[in-house]
């Protein structure tokens, strides 16, 4: 029989009852004859508790030590889940990131997986053990502890599925799959049975919180079927994220809302060759990811450059830019945190030029101001005021589906 | 300059304020030019919290997974202390047990240190870092996580001091050294400036909670000066545990009380060669340590054998003995948990035959019944009823020192 990787997030393993629920899902797969590898996150609010312990000391902890701290959360979960499975009479064994090891680069708090040694897992699977792995963590080549950043346990799970050539990777969450948009905004919104990696990637980057883009990227690169489903209810089988050949008849596959953005505007940048490069090179060196960039066509002596970043990078971004304002050759740096990004994703979009117009029409009809617009082959994103965001999602949804 | 190892227990690192207090002690030593290696325990009640998480699931967790769980406590402390020192402008770096590594046997929850790789510590000391090590933990030769059992962080500290050939090992605690007996029982009791390893060992085994006997054994074997002192008050310099040449003039160096004992009596053991061996061999195989043994002189067909153990081994001991009652050739196994062991320790004792008599006299004058008595070269222990224990300590103290 084949290998299945199952990943359970923090809310799915939050207490003893939840651990037993998860153990039942695992043993069901195991008793059906599968070899099961389980990846878990830290329990419930454990990580938040660790973060606030660090925050009590400093707003800016040395990242090496911060990762030593955060990685304890998943280690607690693996041992408790192994105990539950043992108690249920199953053979189960846990491994931390370093025990395999999972080797990453040394970009603390946002490390990327370079290599997973699968030998200990295969050895234990062959001895009929259920193997439980701590998500979110690894070590660099000097055996320093690293963590993978937001959505890190999903990334661990899909990377393991790829390494083990697993039949599939099941990501258990508190909703029964991927929906066209947030069911909290629009009731009875359609659940997708399947979605392509490309669309899922755009949705992930656009702020849909179901899957982190890094895990989808690995899935796409290594052709891992990722199944998103509910750990709490007997669902419809969730949503399969997979390679899709027949994309022609697809249209819009998601509308996402992202609150976690800040917009930076650099005022009065001299219109000289290399200025833009310089700015984004400075930010890249600090590992700050840039999302939407808007730069006017350079016809004047000066220009204003705007772009969006995640809120957690705001402080660092402002520091870097203000420290280097002379090098950049700019007059001022401004920012706004009260904006929201609405993204509409669909592989069919590029061949349906009317879609953008229809989106703008929906927003116009509801008096919603657009602050920035970007388009890619399969995505259109607009920035709107925070208070307009939910109406924006609903108006776009209704325009296309009612 | 030389290397100093400083160990801080759970109550000394319980919160942010305590961590700053500890960091001040560390930086003082560092600023005096010493190379400082710090060993810490889990914060305050952290370990208790982890234990109860496991207890919610099972009374008898698989020990491999239990150690995975418990070892997270110290990992949290090392990262937080490193952050505090960093915040204070010092270079500090943390290492877990596996990162050095500290290699132990695979006797989970009570593992013994076999070897410590000091290379990473020396490298960081040479770069002027303060090096912070997680106490209580190690890994076996297959990279499974192990913990060292009660007093494990003391053991880590002294083993590190031995391996690093440190000038001294400072054990910080909430009292200012080793006292003749528990200051909670007798106020203004004398603090010892120095004590030999042998006496400290007897006191540790006798239940004085200042130092665990395993750390004293390592100190003795490798000639490490161990200094016990307070982390909270500017004390008198604490107590030095060290090799002592001139033992002649010593007398009594401690009176200890141990509540954590259970007495087992095996009834009606056939008086045949090898029976006693068989019993203690069975217990040794389960890693159960035996303390006082009383076996009557074998003149009858049957005999009763009594011995004491730690309370936490009671359940297992009864299980082992009852399962093997036919092999042992006994009629019944009984136990009592309501006894206390009072021990009087002093290297001078053996040359002062009147001491035992004086102890018995003190107890007799206070109507205290003695249930078992054992004597070694430097220790006399008696079992008394739980409710008599404090009066016993006080009466012995007063007999000798008033």
Interface residues (C-beta under 8 A of the other chain):
Chain A: X16 X19 X50 X53 X54 X56 X57 X58 X61 X62 X64 X65 X66 X68 X69 X71 X72 X75 X76 X78 X79 X80 X82 X83 X84 X86 X87 X93 X94 X96 X98 X99 X143 X144 X145
Chain B: X16 X19 X50 X53 X54 X56 X57 X58 X61 X62 X64 X65 X66 X68 X69 X71 X72 X75 X76 X78 X79 X80 X82 X83 X84 X86 X87 X93 X94 X96 X98 X99 X143 X144 X145
